[in-house]
Amino acid sequence: MPRLQQLNYYVRCKVAPAAAIPHLEAELEAEPWNFQDMDVIILTEADYATAVAIDNYCRAKGKKFIYTQLAGVFGRVFNDFGDNFEVLDKNGEQLQNVIVRSISSAEQGVVELLGNQKLNLEDGDEVTFEDIEGMKLKEGETQSDGSTSDSINQTIHSVTVLNPYSFKIGDTRKYTPYVSNGISKQLRKKTVLKFKSFADSALQAADVLKMDENMVYADFEKLANGQ
């Protein structure tokens, strides 16, 4: 536990007593458990009935639940962070800024990049623009993102990737033609994830559960191979 605490001194860590974990809410919130004071509950090497009971408690109380289990050389980790878990950084990658070569005026405006720059964007990512010359907002038009900018600069657009060198940003006909220059800047986009409960995801029949195709088959011969 001291080593775990060293990861973040702003988080208080506590080891539960070495006793059978109760399943009733009143007992979980009494001494020595005090689950009501916890934000994240990590359960290890418990039976499925206990895992279901603790996960159900966490879901009802808005707490995060992590369940780990080891079986010889194999192990698994189950996470349930609720129905509306906000992720501020979905992949940990550095945000990408690219130089713009052109932006078309069309129902689905296409942004082309200068030189051999390659996109690291995905469909649904958001970008904004800076230092674009031209593309002023036409008279009578308004920005779809609610901004007060008088041009495409400082406006936010959702991306549809066409290829490594271009992407679509939606309707650009409200702007005057593109002239030159400009930078496209990727924005950090919040993602909301919905987790299933332990009972709904781990205790279903095998033909009901979604499974990674790479995990369907196991080559046990490789267990003895050090490579």
Buried (B, 14 or more C-beta within 10 A) or exposed (E): EEEEEEEEEEEEBEEBEEEEBBBEBEEBBEEEBEBEEBEEBBBEEBEEEBBBBBBBBBBEBEBBBBBBBEEEEEEEEBEBBBEEBEEEEEEEEEEBEBEBBBBBBEEEBBBBBBEEBEBBBEEEBBBBBBEBEBBBBEEEEEBEEEBEBEBBBBBBBBBBBBEEBBBBBEBBEBBEEBEEBBBBEBEEBEEEEEBBBBBBBBEEEEEEEEEEEEEEEEEEEEEEEEE
